[in-house]
Amino acid sequence: MAGFRWPLAAVPAGVMTIGAFGLPDTPNSLIERGYFVQGKAMLERIRGTKDVDAEYHDMVEANIMSKTVQHPFRNILQRRYRPQLVMAIAIPFFQQFTGINAIMFYAPVLFKTIGFGNNASLLSAVITGLVNVLATVVSIVTVDKYGRRFLFIEGGIQMAISHIVVAILLAAKLGTTGEGDLSKGYSVLVVFVVCVFVSALAWSWGPLGWLVPSEIFPLEIRSAGQSINVSMNLLFTFVIAQAFLAMLCHFKFGIFLFFAGWVVIMTVFIYFFLPETKNVPIEEMTRVWREHPFWGKIVPAEEQPLRPVEVEMKTENLVGNI
């Protein structure tokens, strides 16, 4: 078994390691480290135009402001950052309560429980893993075309329906006792619906659960916001991983209804509380929250921005200190 696990883990890890060497620096990262010329050049490359002066000045201004911040964890508790703090906690929480990690962690156990043999269980887990990878590509291609909210909401609806369908299929054959056998055709149908669920997660809550938090934190609180986001994600991953087997034994098919309920809640949450962040520069993200029907009542009025001349002067001072 150990000989099987090593290549299974080493191949994706190797691909990620090699691919990391080809990752370019972001304009924000370059500017933050004092490489202003390279940062502007990278911004022009990303936008496909030389007309990036306004956005570049916004980035420099945000970087200047971030350097004056000394307590990001204290600052993120301020009223002006309340939307970002809520999202840093809610999005990773909801991401884990979709039920995806429970399914992916225990797919062999799950499929064996619903009637598959040992080898078929492993094969079913491999199938769901492949579906996960392929559907993630769909997200990469469509996220900037259709927007974050659309994929969140569509994926949520698809996942909720999938959970309910699986629960109905299992309840009809296994009942509340969890005892009985599924025919081959019935088992294949269950796996198909699970794959429909996995695909929905892979082009919505899976990647967007990481993408959206990375977009919404201003530079002055980004370290604190990302730390909270990752910590919440790992915490609830641990909770679900520890609790799933006991929940499966007690809830039987009801485990899918449990997760379906959470998916409905998170979809409603996104509909009412998450603004669209597509094509919105990080430096202008505060404006999005101020224009939101709910968060606009909480986020204070916009502060007076630095004038372009002040930005240029501060930029020159920063360059001179490198």
The 8 nearest C-alpha neighbors of each residue, nearest first, counted from 0:
[[1, 3, 2, 4, 5, 7, 6, 121],
 [2, 0, 4, 3, 5, 6, 7, 8],
 [1, 3, 0, 4, 5, 6, 7, 8],
 [4, 2, 0, 1, 5, 6, 7, 8],
 [5, 3, 7, 1, 2, 6, 8, 0],
 [4, 6, 8, 7, 2, 3, 9, 1],
 [7, 5, 9, 8, 4, 10, 3, 2],
 [8, 6, 4, 5, 9, 10, 3, 11],
 [9, 7, 5, 6, 10, 4, 11, 12],
 [8, 10, 6, 12, 7, 11, 13, 5],
 [9, 11, 13, 12, 8, 6, 7, 14],
 [12, 10, 14, 13, 9, 15, 8, 7],
 [11, 13, 9, 15, 10, 14, 16, 8],
 [14, 12, 16, 10, 11, 15, 9, 17],
 [13, 15, 11, 17, 16, 12, 18, 10],
 [14, 16, 18, 12, 13, 17, 19, 11],
 [17, 15, 13, 19, 18, 14, 12, 20],
 [18, 16, 14, 19, 15, 20, 13, 21],
 [17, 19, 15, 20, 16, 21, 14, 22],
 [20, 18, 16, 22, 21, 17, 15, 14],
 [21, 19, 18, 22, 17, 16, 23, 15],
 [22, 20, 19, 18, 23, 17, 16, 24],
 [21, 23, 19, 20, 24, 18, 25, 17],
 [24, 22, 21, 25, 20, 41, 19, 26],
 [25, 23, 28, 29, 26, 22, 41, 27],
 [24, 26, 28, 27, 29, 23, 41, 38],
 [25, 27, 38, 29, 28, 42, 41, 30],
 [28, 26, 30, 25, 29, 31, 58, 38],
 [27, 29, 31, 25, 26, 30, 24, 32],
 [28, 30, 38, 34, 26, 32, 31, 27],
 [31, 29, 35, 33, 27, 34, 32, 38],
 [30, 32, 28, 29, 33, 27, 62, 34],
 [33, 31, 29, 30, 34, 28, 35, 27],
 [32, 34, 30, 31, 35, 29, 318, 321],
 [35, 33, 29, 30, 37, 36, 32, 38],
 [34, 36, 38, 30, 37, 33, 39, 29],
 [35, 37, 39, 38, 34, 40, 30, 41],
 [38, 36, 40, 34, 39, 35, 41, 29],
 [39, 37, 26, 35, 29, 41, 36, 30],
 [38, 40, 42, 36, 41, 37, 35, 43],
 [39, 41, 37, 43, 42, 38, 36, 44],
 [40, 42, 44, 38, 43, 39, 26, 37],
 [41, 43, 39, 45, 44, 40, 26, 46],
 [44, 42, 40, 46, 48, 41, 49, 45],
 [43, 45, 41, 47, 42, 46, 40, 48],
 [44, 46, 42, 43, 47, 41, 48, 40],
 [47, 45, 43, 48, 44, 42, 51, 49],
 [46, 48, 44, 45, 43, 49, 42, 50],
 [47, 49, 43, 50, 46, 51, 44, 45],
 [50, 48, 43, 51, 47, 52, 46, 44],
 [51, 49, 48, 52, 43, 53, 46, 54],
 [50, 52, 54, 53, 49, 55, 43, 48],
 [51, 53, 55, 54, 50, 56, 49, 39],
 [54, 52, 56, 55, 51, 57, 50, 58],
 [55, 53, 57, 51, 56, 52, 58, 280],
 [54, 56, 52, 58, 57, 53, 51, 59],
 [57, 55, 59, 53, 58, 54, 60, 52],
 [56, 58, 54, 60, 55, 59, 282, 61],
 [59, 57, 55, 61, 56, 60, 62, 282],
 [58, 60, 62, 56, 61, 57, 63, 55],
 [59, 61, 57, 63, 62, 58, 56, 310],
 [62, 60, 64, 58, 63, 59, 65, 57],
 [61, 63, 59, 65, 60, 64, 31, 58],
 [64, 62, 60, 66, 61, 65, 59, 67],
 [63, 65, 61, 62, 67, 66, 60, 219],
 [64, 66, 219, 62, 68, 67, 63, 218],
 [67, 65, 63, 64, 68, 62, 219, 69],
 [66, 68, 65, 64, 69, 63, 219, 62],
 [69, 67, 65, 66, 70, 219, 71, 64],
 [68, 70, 71, 67, 66, 65, 219, 74],
 [69, 71, 73, 72, 68, 74, 220, 75],
 [72, 70, 74, 220, 73, 223, 75, 69],
 [73, 71, 223, 75, 74, 70, 76, 220],
 [72, 74, 70, 71, 75, 76, 77, 223],
 [75, 73, 71, 76, 77, 72, 70, 220],
 [74, 76, 77, 72, 80, 73, 71, 220],
 [77, 75, 74, 73, 78, 80, 81, 72],
 [78, 76, 75, 74, 79, 80, 81, 73],
 [77, 79, 81, 80, 298, 76, 297, 299],
 [78, 80, 298, 77, 81, 299, 297, 82],
 [81, 79, 78, 83, 75, 82, 77, 84],
 [80, 82, 78, 84, 83, 79, 85, 77],
 [83, 81, 85, 84, 80, 86, 294, 288],
 [84, 82, 86, 80, 85, 81, 87, 216],
 [83, 85, 87, 81, 86, 82, 80, 88],
 [86, 84, 82, 88, 83, 87, 89, 81],
 [85, 87, 89, 83, 88, 84, 90, 82],
 [88, 86, 228, 84, 85, 89, 83, 90],
 [87, 89, 86, 85, 90, 228, 91, 231],
 [88, 90, 86, 92, 91, 85, 87, 93],
 [89, 91, 93, 92, 86, 88, 94, 208],
 [92, 90, 232, 94, 93, 89, 231, 88],
 [93, 91, 89, 90, 94, 95, 88, 235],
 [92, 94, 96, 90, 95, 91, 89, 265],
 [95, 93, 91, 92, 96, 97, 90, 204],
 [94, 96, 93, 97, 92, 236, 98, 235],
 [97, 95, 93, 98, 94, 258, 261, 92],
 [96, 98, 95, 94, 99, 262, 258, 93],
 [99, 97, 96, 101, 100, 258, 95, 102],
 [100, 98, 102, 101, 97, 103, 95, 197],
 [101, 99, 103, 102, 104, 98, 95, 236],
 [100, 102, 98, 104, 99, 103, 105, 243],
 [101, 103, 106, 99, 100, 105, 104, 98],
 [104, 102, 100, 106, 105, 101, 99, 124],
 [105, 103, 101, 100, 102, 106, 240, 107],
 [104, 106, 108, 102, 107, 103, 109, 101],
 [105, 107, 109, 102, 103, 124, 108, 104],
 [108, 106, 120, 110, 121, 109, 105, 111],
 [109, 107, 111, 105, 106, 110, 112, 120],
 [108, 110, 106, 112, 107, 111, 105, 113],
 [109, 111, 113, 120, 112, 107, 115, 108],
 [110, 112, 115, 108, 114, 113, 109, 120],
 [111, 113, 109, 110, 114, 108, 115, 107],
 [114, 112, 110, 111, 115, 109, 181, 186],
 [113, 115, 111, 181, 112, 180, 110, 116],
 [116, 114, 111, 110, 120, 119, 113, 117],
 [115, 117, 119, 111, 118, 120, 114, 110],
 [116, 118, 120, 119, 111, 121, 115, 107],
 [119, 117, 121, 120, 116, 122, 115, 123],
 [118, 120, 122, 116, 121, 117, 115, 123],
 [119, 121, 107, 123, 117, 110, 118, 122],
 [120, 122, 124, 118, 107, 123, 119, 125],
 [123, 121, 119, 125, 124, 120, 126, 118],
 [122, 124, 126, 120, 125, 121, 119, 127],
 [123, 125, 121, 127, 106, 122, 126, 107],
 [126, 124, 128, 122, 123, 127, 129, 121],
 [127, 125, 123, 129, 128, 124, 122, 130],
 [128, 126, 130, 124, 129, 125, 194, 131],
 [127, 129, 125, 131, 126, 130, 124, 132],
 [130, 128, 132, 126, 131, 127, 133, 125],
 [129, 131, 127, 133, 128, 132, 134, 198],
 [130, 132, 128, 129, 134, 201, 133, 198],
 [133, 131, 129, 135, 130, 134, 128, 136],
 [134, 132, 130, 136, 135, 131, 129, 137],
 [133, 135, 137, 198, 136, 201, 131, 132],
 [136, 134, 201, 202, 138, 132, 137, 133],
 [135, 137, 139, 134, 138, 133, 140, 132],
 [138, 136, 134, 140, 135, 139, 202, 141],
 [139, 137, 202, 135, 141, 136, 142, 140],
 [138, 140, 136, 137, 141, 142, 135, 202],
 [139, 141, 137, 138, 142, 136, 143, 144],
 [142, 140, 144, 138, 143, 139, 145, 137],
 [141, 143, 146, 138, 144, 145, 139, 147],
 [144, 142, 146, 141, 145, 277, 278, 140],
 [145, 143, 141, 142, 146, 140, 277, 147],
 [144, 146, 142, 143, 141, 149, 147, 150],
 [147, 145, 142, 143, 277, 149, 148, 144],
 [146, 148, 150, 149, 142, 151, 275, 277],
 [147, 149, 151, 150, 146, 275, 152, 269],
 [148, 150, 152, 151, 147, 146, 153, 145],
 [149, 151, 203, 153, 147, 152, 148, 154],
 [152, 150, 203, 148, 154, 149, 153, 155],
 [151, 153, 155, 149, 154, 150, 266, 148],
 [154, 152, 150, 156, 155, 151, 149, 157],
 [155, 153, 199, 157, 151, 203, 152, 156],
 [154, 156, 152, 158, 153, 157, 266, 262],
 [155, 157, 159, 153, 158, 154, 160, 152],
 [156, 158, 154, 160, 155, 159, 199, 161],
 [157, 159, 196, 161, 155, 160, 156, 154],
 [160, 158, 259, 162, 156, 161, 157, 262],
 [159, 161, 163, 157, 158, 162, 164, 156],
 [162, 160, 158, 164, 159, 163, 196, 192],
 [163, 161, 255, 159, 165, 259, 160, 164],
 [162, 164, 166, 160, 161, 165, 256, 167],
 [163, 165, 167, 161, 166, 162, 160, 168],
 [166, 164, 168, 162, 167, 163, 189, 169],
 [167, 165, 252, 163, 169, 164, 168, 255],
 [166, 168, 170, 164, 165, 169, 171, 163],
 [169, 167, 165, 171, 166, 170, 164, 172],
 [168, 170, 166, 172, 171, 167, 173, 252],
 [171, 169, 174, 167, 173, 172, 168, 166],
 [170, 172, 168, 169, 174, 167, 173, 166],
 [173, 171, 169, 170, 174, 168, 181, 179],
 [174, 172, 177, 179, 170, 178, 169, 171],
 [175, 173, 170, 176, 177, 172, 171, 169],
 [174, 176, 177, 173, 251, 170, 252, 178],
 [177, 175, 178, 174, 173, 251, 179, 170],
 [176, 178, 173, 175, 174, 251, 179, 252],
 [179, 177, 176, 173, 180, 174, 175, 172],
 [180, 178, 173, 177, 181, 172, 174, 114],
 [181, 179, 114, 182, 178, 173, 172, 113],
 [180, 182, 114, 186, 185, 183, 172, 113],
 [181, 183, 185, 184, 186, 180, 114, 187],
 [184, 182, 186, 185, 187, 181, 114, 115],
 [183, 185, 187, 182, 186, 188, 181, 189],
 [186, 184, 188, 182, 187, 183, 181, 189],
 [185, 187, 189, 183, 188, 184, 181, 182],
 [186, 188, 190, 184, 189, 185, 191, 183],
 [187, 189, 191, 185, 186, 190, 184, 192],
 [190, 188, 186, 192, 191, 187, 165, 193],
 [189, 191, 193, 187, 188, 192, 194, 186],
 [192, 190, 188, 194, 189, 193, 187, 195],
 [191, 193, 195, 189, 194, 190, 161, 188],
 [192, 194, 196, 190, 195, 191, 197, 189],
 [195, 193, 197, 191, 196, 192, 127, 198],
 [196, 194, 192, 198, 193, 197, 191, 199],
 [195, 197, 158, 193, 199, 194, 198, 161],
 [198, 196, 194, 200, 199, 195, 131, 201],
 [199, 197, 201, 134, 195, 200, 196, 131],
 [200, 198, 154, 196, 197, 201, 202, 158],
 [199, 201, 197, 203, 204, 205, 198, 202],
 [202, 200, 135, 205, 198, 134, 131, 199],
 [203, 201, 138, 135, 134, 200, 199, 137],
 [202, 204, 151, 150, 200, 154, 205, 201],
 [205, 203, 208, 207, 200, 206, 94, 151],
 [204, 206, 201, 200, 203, 208, 207, 202],
 [207, 205, 208, 209, 204, 210, 203, 201],
 [208, 206, 210, 209, 204, 211, 203, 205],
 [207, 209, 204, 206, 205, 210, 90, 211],
 [208, 210, 207, 206, 212, 211, 213, 205],
 [211, 209, 207, 213, 212, 208, 206, 214],
 [210, 212, 214, 213, 207, 209, 208, 215],
 [213, 211, 214, 215, 210, 209, 87, 216],
 [212, 214, 210, 211, 215, 209, 216, 225],
 [215, 213, 211, 212, 216, 281, 210, 276],
 [214, 216, 212, 213, 284, 211, 83, 217],
 [215, 217, 221, 214, 220, 83, 218, 224],
 [218, 216, 219, 221, 220, 281, 215, 282],
 [217, 219, 221, 220, 65, 216, 61, 62],
 [218, 220, 65, 217, 221, 68, 71, 64],
 [221, 219, 71, 223, 218, 222, 217, 224],
 [222, 220, 218, 224, 216, 223, 217, 225],
 [223, 221, 225, 224, 220, 226, 71, 218],
 [224, 222, 226, 72, 220, 221, 225, 71],
 [225, 223, 221, 227, 226, 222, 220, 228],
 [224, 226, 228, 227, 222, 223, 221, 229],
 [225, 227, 223, 229, 224, 228, 230, 222],
 [228, 226, 230, 224, 225, 229, 231, 87],
 [227, 229, 87, 225, 231, 226, 230, 88],
 [230, 228, 232, 226, 231, 227, 225, 233],
 [231, 229, 227, 233, 232, 228, 226, 234],
 [232, 230, 234, 228, 229, 233, 91, 227],
 [231, 233, 91, 229, 230, 234, 235, 236],
 [232, 234, 236, 230, 231, 235, 237, 229],
 [235, 233, 231, 237, 236, 232, 230, 238],
 [234, 236, 238, 237, 232, 233, 239, 95],
 [235, 237, 233, 239, 234, 238, 95, 240],
 [236, 238, 240, 235, 234, 239, 241, 233],
 [239, 237, 235, 241, 236, 240, 242, 234],
 [238, 240, 242, 236, 241, 237, 243, 235],
 [239, 241, 237, 238, 242, 243, 236, 101],
 [242, 240, 238, 239, 243, 237, 244, 245],
 [241, 243, 239, 245, 240, 244, 238, 246],
 [244, 242, 246, 245, 239, 240, 241, 247],
 [243, 245, 247, 246, 242, 248, 241, 240],
 [246, 244, 248, 247, 243, 242, 249, 241],
 [245, 247, 243, 249, 244, 248, 250, 242],
 [246, 248, 244, 251, 250, 245, 249, 243],
 [249, 247, 245, 246, 251, 250, 244, 177],
 [248, 250, 246, 247, 251, 245, 254, 253],
 [249, 251, 253, 254, 247, 246, 248, 252],
 [250, 252, 247, 253, 248, 249, 177, 254],
 [253, 251, 166, 254, 169, 170, 255, 250],
 [254, 252, 250, 256, 255, 251, 257, 166],
 [253, 255, 257, 250, 252, 256, 247, 251],
 [256, 254, 162, 258, 253, 257, 166, 252],
 [255, 257, 259, 253, 254, 258, 163, 260],
 [258, 256, 254, 255, 260, 259, 253, 261],
 [257, 259, 261, 255, 260, 256, 98, 97],
 [260, 258, 159, 256, 262, 261, 257, 162],
 [261, 259, 263, 258, 257, 262, 256, 264],
 [260, 262, 264, 258, 263, 259, 265, 96],
 [263, 261, 259, 265, 264, 260, 97, 159],
 [262, 264, 266, 260, 261, 265, 259, 267],
 [265, 263, 261, 267, 262, 266, 268, 260],
 [266, 264, 268, 262, 267, 263, 93, 261],
 [265, 267, 263, 269, 268, 155, 264, 152],
 [266, 268, 270, 264, 265, 269, 263, 271],
 [269, 267, 265, 266, 271, 270, 272, 264],
 [270, 268, 273, 266, 272, 267, 271, 265],
 [271, 269, 267, 268, 272, 266, 273, 152],
 [270, 272, 268, 269, 273, 267, 293, 274],
 [271, 273, 269, 268, 270, 274, 293, 294],
 [272, 274, 269, 271, 270, 275, 148, 268],
 [275, 273, 276, 272, 291, 287, 288, 148],
 [274, 276, 277, 148, 147, 273, 146, 287],
 [277, 275, 279, 274, 278, 147, 146, 214],
 [276, 278, 146, 279, 275, 143, 147, 142],
 [279, 277, 276, 280, 143, 146, 275, 281],
 [278, 280, 276, 277, 284, 281, 283, 287],
 [281, 279, 282, 283, 278, 284, 54, 214],
 [280, 282, 284, 283, 214, 279, 217, 215],
 [281, 283, 280, 284, 57, 58, 61, 217],
 [284, 282, 280, 281, 285, 286, 279, 287],
 [283, 285, 281, 287, 286, 282, 215, 279],
 [286, 284, 288, 287, 283, 289, 282, 217],
 [285, 287, 289, 284, 288, 283, 290, 301],
 [288, 286, 290, 284, 285, 289, 291, 274],
 [289, 287, 291, 285, 290, 286, 294, 295],
 [288, 290, 295, 286, 287, 291, 298, 294],
 [289, 291, 287, 288, 295, 286, 292, 294],
 [290, 292, 295, 288, 294, 289, 293, 287],
 [293, 291, 295, 294, 290, 296, 289, 288],
 [294, 292, 295, 291, 296, 272, 297, 271],
 [293, 295, 297, 296, 291, 288, 298, 292],
 [294, 296, 289, 291, 297, 293, 298, 290],
 [295, 297, 294, 293, 298, 292, 289, 299],
 [298, 296, 294, 295, 299, 78, 79, 293],
 [297, 299, 79, 295, 289, 294, 296, 78],
 [300, 298, 79, 297, 301, 78, 296, 289],
 [301, 299, 302, 298, 289, 295, 79, 297],
 [302, 300, 299, 303, 286, 289, 304, 285],
 [301, 303, 304, 300, 299, 305, 285, 79],
 [302, 304, 301, 305, 306, 300, 60, 299],
 [305, 303, 302, 306, 301, 60, 307, 57],
 [304, 306, 309, 310, 307, 303, 60, 308],
 [305, 307, 309, 308, 304, 310, 311, 303],
 [308, 306, 310, 309, 311, 305, 56, 312],
 [309, 307, 311, 310, 306, 312, 305, 313],
 [310, 308, 312, 306, 311, 307, 313, 305],
 [309, 311, 307, 313, 308, 312, 314, 60],
 [310, 312, 314, 308, 309, 313, 315, 307],
 [313, 311, 309, 315, 314, 310, 308, 316],
 [312, 314, 316, 310, 315, 311, 309, 317],
 [315, 313, 311, 317, 316, 312, 310, 318],
 [314, 316, 318, 312, 313, 317, 319, 311],
 [317, 315, 313, 319, 314, 318, 312, 320],
 [316, 318, 314, 320, 319, 315, 313, 321],
 [319, 317, 315, 320, 321, 316, 314, 33],
 [318, 320, 316, 317, 321, 315, 314, 313],
 [319, 321, 317, 318, 316, 315, 33, 314],
 [320, 318, 319, 317, 33, 316, 32, 34]]
